[in-house]
C-alpha cells in the first residue's frame, strides 16, 4: 500500500466528525424532528414507543426502556433488578466513571476485580477468585470499546453464585457474542438479566444529546424500570416508590429511530476501518506483542463481533506520542487515564495503587485513534504515518 512521503505534511484528522453523518441523513432526521414539533409531544411520545419496539427487536429482547442517559440506564437496570442497600456488585476498575457511580447511586457497594490483558474487559479469572470469598448480588461486566466481555464465563459465574448479570453495553450497540445463555449468537443487550446502553453523541448509535436505554427479557424488570424512570409512578401522581426523572425526550427518540436503520452498516464499516489500521501498522513495521516491542493492536476474541466504538492501541511513550499527533492536527483520546479505584472521589472504597496492576498498566498505555464510519482511507494513512514518524523519524 502507498506510504506518505516523509517530507509531506500530515493530513489533519479529527477524532470525530459528526457533520459527515449529518450530511447523509439530514433530510430524514429533520423530517422526524419537524414531526415531533408539529405534534407538540416532547416527552415519552409515540416516537419513543416506536424506537423502544424497534430497538428491542434489534437487540433480540422482549423489552427496551428509553431513558435520559446511559448513566441513568445503569442505575435503572440495577434498581429494577432490586439491587440496593446491603448488596455488593462486582465490576471493573477500567471503565467510565458512570459504571461505578451507578452502583453507588443504587445504594450498593462496588467490588472490583482486574481486567483481561488483551480485551481490557473484566477478567472472569480474577472475578472467580474474588467470588471465592465475597458474596455479590450482581455482576456488572463492561463491553469496553465495543467488544463484549466474556459473557459465557460470566453467565456461568452468575449462575453458580446466584447473582444477577447486568451488561454495561454503553459502548457496544450492535456487538454480538457467541455462546452465552444458550444462544448460538446474541447481541449485546440480550446476554444478561438486564443491560444499559448510552446514546451519547459519540456512540455508534448516537442521539443529538444525552439519551440511554435499558433492555431486558424479563417483563417484571421492564415494568419496574418504566415506573422508576417516571418518579416511581404507575398511575399519574401516585408514587409507589421514590424513582427518578429519567424520561427519554421524544426528539431524541425520533433521531435515534432514523439512525437505528444505519447501525449495522456503520458497525461493519468500523470493522473495515479497524482492519485497514491493522494492515497499515503492520506494513509500517510498528507492531509488537508488547509495548517493549512496538505498538500493540486491538485484540478481538474469536467469539465476539467487535463494533469498534473505539480503535485502541497500546503505545510505548503514549503521552509523548499523543502530544506529537496533536501537534500535527491528528486527534486521539485516552480512555481512561486513571482507573476508577484510584479516583480521588472513590478513595473511601479502600483500594490503592497496585491492587489492579493490569488495569493500571492499561491506563498508562492505551490510546484511542480516530474511527467513525465516515473516516477516509487517506486519513487512516495520515494517522499511521504520524505514528510511524514519531517512532521511526
Backbone torsions as a table, in degrees:
resi	resn	phi	psi	omega
1	UNK	NA	147.5	-176.6
2	UNK	-67.2	148.4	177.4
3	UNK	-116.4	146.4	173.3
4	UNK	-63.9	140.4	172.1
5	UNK	-62.6	140.4	-173.8
6	UNK	-65.0	-16.3	179.5
7	UNK	-90.3	-11.2	-177.0
8	UNK	-74.2	136.0	176.0
9	UNK	-64.8	136.1	-178.7
10	UNK	-68.2	140.7	176.3
11	UNK	-71.9	126.7	176.4
12	UNK	-61.2	141.8	-179.2
13	UNK	-134.2	121.2	178.9
14	UNK	-76.2	150.9	173.9
15	UNK	-65.7	-39.8	174.9
16	UNK	-139.4	153.2	170.7
17	UNK	-143.3	90.9	-177.5
18	UNK	-66.9	-25.2	-176.9
19	UNK	-63.6	-30.7	-178.8
20	UNK	-66.2	-43.4	177.3
21	UNK	-66.2	-43.8	-177.0
22	UNK	-61.4	-36.6	178.6
23	UNK	-60.1	-31.4	-178.4
24	UNK	-82.5	-23.6	-173.8
25	UNK	-121.8	12.6	-175.7
26	UNK	-52.7	-48.3	-173.4
27	UNK	-62.8	-53.4	179.9
28	UNK	-66.8	-33.8	179.4
29	UNK	-67.2	-45.5	179.8
30	UNK	-65.7	-35.0	176.5
31	UNK	-64.9	-40.2	179.5
32	UNK	-66.2	-40.9	179.1
33	UNK	-66.9	-42.6	179.0
34	UNK	-61.5	-36.4	178.6
35	UNK	-64.2	-38.8	176.8
36	UNK	-65.6	-45.4	-179.9
37	UNK	-60.8	-39.1	179.4
38	UNK	-67.8	-34.4	-178.6
39	UNK	-75.8	-25.8	-176.0
40	UNK	62.5	24.0	174.3
41	UNK	-105.4	101.4	-169.8
42	UNK	-105.4	-13.8	-179.8
43	UNK	-127.6	123.4	176.0
44	UNK	51.9	43.0	177.5
45	UNK	-79.5	-173.5	-178.5
46	UNK	-60.5	-29.8	177.4
47	UNK	-62.6	-35.2	177.2
48	UNK	-64.0	-46.1	179.9
49	UNK	-62.7	-41.4	178.9
50	UNK	-64.6	-44.6	179.7
51	UNK	-63.5	-42.0	179.1
52	UNK	-59.8	-43.6	179.5
53	UNK	-64.2	-44.8	-178.3
54	UNK	-65.9	-40.5	-180.0
55	UNK	-67.2	-37.6	177.7
56	UNK	-62.8	-43.2	177.8
57	UNK	-63.5	-44.0	-179.7
58	UNK	-58.9	-45.0	-177.2
59	UNK	-80.8	-15.1	-179.7
60	UNK	78.4	37.8	-179.6
61	UNK	-125.7	165.9	179.5
62	UNK	-71.7	-38.6	-171.2
63	UNK	-138.7	144.0	170.1
64	UNK	-131.1	133.6	-175.4
65	UNK	-123.1	111.4	179.9
66	UNK	-73.1	147.1	179.2
67	UNK	-149.1	-175.1	-167.8
68	UNK	-78.6	-22.8	-177.7
69	UNK	-165.1	167.9	174.5
70	UNK	-67.0	-33.7	176.8
71	UNK	-62.2	-46.7	176.9
72	UNK	-62.6	-35.6	180.0
73	UNK	-61.6	-40.2	177.5
74	UNK	-62.3	-47.4	178.5
75	UNK	-62.5	-45.3	-179.3
76	UNK	-60.5	-42.2	180.0
77	UNK	-61.3	-45.8	179.5
78	UNK	-65.7	-48.5	-177.1
79	UNK	-64.4	-39.1	-179.6
80	UNK	-66.5	-26.1	176.4
81	UNK	-85.0	-1.1	178.1
82	UNK	84.7	17.0	178.1
83	UNK	-80.9	126.8	-176.7
84	UNK	-164.1	-147.7	-175.5
85	UNK	-56.2	133.6	-179.6
86	UNK	89.9	-9.8	-180.0
87	UNK	-95.6	155.6	171.7
88	UNK	-116.7	146.8	179.7
89	UNK	-127.0	124.3	178.8
90	UNK	-85.8	125.5	178.8
91	UNK	-150.7	-168.9	-171.2
92	UNK	-102.4	148.4	173.3
93	UNK	-84.8	-3.7	-173.7
94	UNK	-119.0	85.8	-177.0
95	UNK	-164.9	177.1	171.9
96	UNK	-68.8	152.0	-173.6
97	UNK	-54.3	-32.9	-175.4
98	UNK	-61.7	-29.3	179.2
99	UNK	-55.3	-44.5	-177.1
100	UNK	-87.0	-37.9	-178.7
101	UNK	-64.5	-30.8	177.6
102	UNK	-66.1	-35.4	176.1
103	UNK	-62.4	-45.4	179.2
104	UNK	-64.8	-41.0	178.8
105	UNK	-62.2	-33.2	177.0
106	UNK	-72.8	-10.2	-179.9
107	UNK	92.5	5.8	-176.9
108	UNK	-95.7	171.6	-179.8
109	UNK	-105.3	125.4	176.0
110	UNK	-77.7	136.0	170.0
111	UNK	-120.4	132.2	-172.5
112	UNK	-111.0	147.8	172.6
113	UNK	-133.8	155.6	-173.5
114	UNK	-72.3	170.7	-173.8
115	UNK	-100.8	167.8	174.2
116	UNK	-77.2	136.3	-175.4
117	UNK	-61.8	-35.3	-173.3
118	UNK	-90.0	-44.6	-174.3
119	UNK	-92.4	-17.5	-174.3
120	UNK	71.9	0.9	178.6
121	UNK	-83.7	161.4	176.2
122	UNK	-49.1	131.5	-176.4
123	UNK	-84.1	125.4	174.9
124	UNK	-61.7	-33.0	-177.2
125	UNK	-68.8	-47.9	178.6
126	UNK	-69.1	-31.1	176.5
127	UNK	-65.8	-44.5	179.3
128	UNK	-61.6	-38.0	178.6
129	UNK	-64.5	-42.8	178.3
130	UNK	-64.0	-38.5	-177.5
131	UNK	-70.2	-10.8	174.5
132	UNK	-69.1	-25.2	-175.6
133	UNK	-121.7	-13.2	-176.4
134	UNK	-120.6	141.6	175.2
135	UNK	-99.3	129.7	-179.5
136	UNK	-125.5	149.2	176.5
137	UNK	-87.8	-23.7	-178.8
138	UNK	-151.5	151.8	171.6
139	UNK	-113.9	130.4	-174.2
140	UNK	-124.4	79.7	175.0
141	UNK	-76.5	152.8	178.1
142	UNK	-110.7	131.5	175.4
143	UNK	-84.8	76.4	-168.7
144	UNK	-70.4	137.8	175.4
145	UNK	65.8	5.2	177.7
146	UNK	106.3	9.2	177.5
147	UNK	-117.1	128.0	-179.0
148	UNK	-60.8	140.5	169.0
149	UNK	-63.9	171.1	-177.8
150	UNK	-72.9	82.2	-173.4
151	UNK	-72.8	-20.3	173.7
152	UNK	-64.4	-46.7	179.5
153	UNK	-67.6	-42.4	-177.1
154	UNK	-71.0	-30.0	173.4
155	UNK	-61.6	-43.2	178.2
156	UNK	-65.0	-42.7	178.8
157	UNK	-64.0	-42.4	179.9
158	UNK	-63.2	-41.4	179.4
159	UNK	-65.8	-45.2	-178.9
160	UNK	-61.8	-37.8	-173.0
161	UNK	-104.1	8.9	176.1
162	UNK	63.3	36.2	-176.9
163	UNK	-109.1	150.8	171.0
164	UNK	-74.5	152.2	179.8
165	UNK	-118.1	115.9	-176.2
166	UNK	-119.0	126.9	179.2
167	UNK	-90.8	126.2	163.2
168	UNK	-89.0	94.6	-175.9
169	UNK	-105.1	26.1	-175.0
170	UNK	-55.2	-32.1	-175.9
171	UNK	-106.2	12.9	-165.8
172	UNK	-133.4	33.2	179.8
173	UNK	-65.4	120.8	-178.8
174	UNK	96.0	-9.5	177.8
175	UNK	-66.2	153.7	179.9
176	UNK	-125.6	156.4	174.6
177	UNK	-137.2	142.0	-176.8
178	UNK	-103.4	117.9	166.5
179	UNK	105.2	6.8	-179.7
180	UNK	-94.4	145.7	174.8
181	UNK	52.5	36.0	174.4
182	UNK	81.1	-1.4	178.2
183	UNK	-85.0	146.8	170.0
184	UNK	-70.9	-54.4	174.0
185	UNK	-139.3	134.5	177.4
186	UNK	-140.6	154.8	179.5
187	UNK	-85.2	156.0	167.8
188	UNK	-53.1	140.4	-175.9
189	UNK	102.8	-18.2	-179.7
190	UNK	-120.5	15.6	-171.3
191	UNK	-104.8	-4.6	-179.1
192	UNK	-137.3	-164.6	176.7
193	UNK	-75.7	-28.3	174.9
194	UNK	-160.7	163.4	-179.9
195	UNK	-144.3	157.0	178.6
196	UNK	-124.6	132.6	176.4
197	UNK	-118.3	150.9	171.3
198	UNK	-114.7	140.8	174.2
199	UNK	-117.0	31.2	173.6
200	UNK	-52.0	148.5	-171.6
201	UNK	-54.0	-22.1	179.5
202	UNK	-85.5	-8.2	-172.8
203	UNK	-74.9	165.5	-180.0
204	UNK	-60.9	-38.4	168.3
205	UNK	-111.3	111.2	-165.9
206	UNK	-124.1	135.1	173.7
207	UNK	-84.9	-179.7	174.5
208	UNK	-96.2	32.4	-178.7
209	UNK	167.2	-154.8	177.4
210	UNK	-80.8	142.3	174.7
211	UNK	-169.2	155.6	179.4
212	UNK	-153.0	-179.6	-177.0
213	UNK	-159.5	142.3	170.4
214	UNK	-106.5	137.2	171.8
215	UNK	-120.9	149.3	178.9
216	UNK	-162.8	153.6	173.5
217	UNK	-97.7	4.9	-176.7
218	UNK	-107.6	115.2	-176.5
219	UNK	-64.8	-31.6	178.3
220	UNK	-67.6	-42.8	177.3
221	UNK	-63.7	-42.2	179.9
222	UNK	-61.8	-44.7	-179.2
223	UNK	-63.1	-39.0	-179.2
224	UNK	-70.5	-37.0	177.3
225	UNK	-63.4	-41.2	177.3
226	UNK	-62.9	-38.6	178.3
227	UNK	-66.4	-44.8	-176.2
228	UNK	-68.3	-30.6	-179.5
229	UNK	-72.2	-12.9	-177.1
230	UNK	-122.2	55.1	175.5
231	UNK	59.9	26.4	178.5
232	UNK	72.9	24.2	-178.1
233	UNK	-99.5	131.4	163.9
234	UNK	-100.2	-38.0	172.9
235	UNK	-114.8	136.6	-174.2
236	UNK	-54.3	126.9	178.7
237	UNK	73.0	9.6	173.2
238	UNK	-117.9	111.3	-169.6
239	UNK	-103.4	107.2	-178.1
240	UNK	-76.1	-29.9	177.2
241	UNK	-142.2	167.7	172.6
242	UNK	-83.8	99.0	-179.8
243	UNK	-95.1	-140.6	-178.2
244	UNK	-152.4	163.1	174.2
245	UNK	-92.4	98.0	-177.7
246	UNK	-138.9	49.1	-178.5
247	UNK	-85.1	145.7	179.8
248	UNK	-82.0	127.4	176.4
249	UNK	-63.7	141.2	-178.4
250	UNK	-64.3	-38.2	179.2
251	UNK	-62.7	-40.8	178.0
252	UNK	-63.2	-40.9	178.6
253	UNK	-63.4	-38.7	179.2
254	UNK	-63.3	-42.3	177.1
255	UNK	-64.6	-44.5	-178.3
256	UNK	-66.0	-34.4	178.6
257	UNK	-62.4	-39.4	177.1
258	UNK	-67.0	-46.8	-175.0
259	UNK	-71.1	-25.7	-178.6
260	UNK	-57.1	-33.4	-178.4
261	UNK	-69.3	-13.8	-176.2
262	UNK	-105.4	-3.8	-170.8
263	UNK	-64.0	-48.4	-177.4
264	UNK	-60.1	-43.4	178.8
265	UNK	-64.8	-40.3	178.5
266	UNK	-64.3	-41.0	178.4
267	UNK	-66.6	-38.5	177.2
268	UNK	-62.8	-40.5	177.9
269	UNK	-65.2	-37.8	176.9
270	UNK	-61.1	-40.1	178.0
271	UNK	-64.8	-38.5	176.8
272	UNK	-62.6	-42.9	179.7
273	UNK	-65.7	-40.3	177.8
274	UNK	-62.1	-41.4	178.3
275	UNK	-64.3	-36.7	178.0
276	UNK	-65.6	-44.1	174.2
277	UNK	-54.9	-50.0	-178.4
278	UNK	-55.2	-48.9	-177.9
279	UNK	-61.4	-44.6	-176.4
280	UNK	-68.5	-40.2	178.2
281	UNK	-64.5	-40.3	179.0
282	UNK	-66.9	-42.6	180.0
283	UNK	-62.7	-29.2	179.6
284	UNK	-82.3	-4.2	178.6
285	UNK	71.5	31.9	-174.8
286	UNK	-101.4	-4.5	-167.2
287	UNK	-97.3	137.7	173.5
288	UNK	-134.8	171.2	176.7
289	UNK	-78.5	-26.9	176.5
290	UNK	-135.2	168.5	178.8
291	UNK	-70.9	-8.8	172.2
292	UNK	-73.0	-20.2	-176.6
293	UNK	-107.0	-19.3	-176.1
294	UNK	158.2	-163.4	175.7
295	UNK	-78.5	149.6	179.0
296	UNK	-107.2	123.0	-177.2
297	UNK	-77.6	159.5	176.8
298	UNK	-59.9	143.9	179.3
299	UNK	-105.6	134.8	175.0
300	UNK	-114.5	121.1	175.5
301	UNK	-62.2	137.9	-178.1
302	UNK	-61.3	-21.2	179.9
303	UNK	-88.6	-3.1	-173.8
304	UNK	-109.7	150.4	165.5
305	UNK	-111.6	102.6	-174.9
306	UNK	-73.1	140.4	175.8
307	UNK	-109.5	4.7	172.6
308	UNK	44.1	55.2	167.2
309	UNK	-54.1	-37.5	171.9
310	UNK	-133.6	146.6	170.7
311	UNK	-103.9	107.7	-168.9
312	UNK	-118.3	120.2	174.3
313	UNK	-101.8	161.1	164.1
314	UNK	-97.1	132.9	-173.3
315	UNK	-131.6	129.6	170.3
316	UNK	-66.5	144.4	-178.2
317	UNK	51.8	47.1	-173.0
318	UNK	-53.1	-48.0	-175.7
319	UNK	-66.4	-36.5	177.1
320	UNK	-68.1	-40.9	176.7
321	UNK	-59.9	-45.6	-178.7
322	UNK	-62.7	-40.8	178.4
323	UNK	-61.9	-39.1	178.8
324	UNK	-65.0	-45.8	179.2
325	UNK	-62.2	-43.9	179.4
326	UNK	-59.7	-42.5	179.6
327	UNK	-62.7	-23.0	179.3
328	UNK	-102.4	14.8	174.5
329	UNK	77.0	19.2	-178.8
330	UNK	-106.5	124.1	-176.9
331	UNK	-75.7	152.6	173.4
332	UNK	-162.0	170.0	178.6
333	UNK	-154.2	156.9	178.0
334	UNK	-111.5	113.4	176.1
335	UNK	-120.1	87.7	18.2
336	UNK	-141.9	142.8	-172.4
337	UNK	-77.4	-17.6	179.9
338	UNK	-139.4	118.0	-179.9
339	UNK	-60.1	157.5	-174.7
340	UNK	-61.6	-35.3	-176.2
341	UNK	-70.1	-11.3	179.1
342	UNK	-107.0	4.9	177.7
343	UNK	-70.1	138.4	-178.0
344	UNK	-55.4	-41.9	-176.0
345	UNK	-70.3	-12.0	-176.4
346	UNK	-113.9	16.8	179.1
347	UNK	-59.0	-29.6	-177.5
348	UNK	-63.6	-15.2	177.8
349	UNK	-71.5	-18.7	172.9
350	UNK	91.2	8.1	178.3
351	UNK	-85.2	162.1	-178.0
352	UNK	-143.3	167.5	176.6
353	UNK	-56.9	132.2	-179.5
354	UNK	101.6	-12.8	-178.4
355	UNK	-69.5	-33.2	-178.5
356	UNK	-131.8	78.0	-171.4
357	UNK	-64.0	-32.1	-179.4
358	UNK	-69.0	-43.0	177.1
359	UNK	-64.7	-39.5	-179.3
360	UNK	-66.2	-39.5	177.9
361	UNK	-66.6	-41.2	178.2
362	UNK	-60.4	-41.8	-179.2
363	UNK	-60.8	-25.6	-180.0
364	UNK	-90.2	-9.7	-172.5
365	UNK	-121.7	-24.3	-171.1
366	UNK	-73.3	142.2	175.3
367	UNK	-145.5	122.3	177.9
368	UNK	-89.1	131.1	179.3
369	UNK	-105.9	160.1	-175.8
370	UNK	-56.6	130.2	172.0
371	UNK	-155.0	119.0	173.2
372	UNK	-157.9	154.7	-168.5
373	UNK	-55.9	-28.0	-177.3
374	UNK	-89.6	3.0	177.8
375	UNK	-61.8	141.3	-174.9
376	UNK	-101.7	153.9	-178.1
377	UNK	-60.7	-37.6	179.4
378	UNK	-67.2	-25.4	176.0
379	UNK	-74.6	-39.6	174.2
380	UNK	-60.8	-42.7	178.2
381	UNK	-57.9	-41.0	-180.0
382	UNK	-67.1	-40.7	178.1
383	UNK	-61.6	-48.5	-178.0
384	UNK	-63.9	-40.3	178.7
385	UNK	-65.6	-36.1	176.1
386	UNK	-62.2	-43.3	177.3
387	UNK	-64.1	-41.7	179.6
388	UNK	-61.5	-44.6	-179.1
389	UNK	-62.8	-37.2	179.4
390	UNK	-62.2	-45.3	-174.3
391	UNK	-86.5	-31.7	-172.0
392	UNK	-113.1	-9.1	177.7
393	UNK	82.6	NA	NA
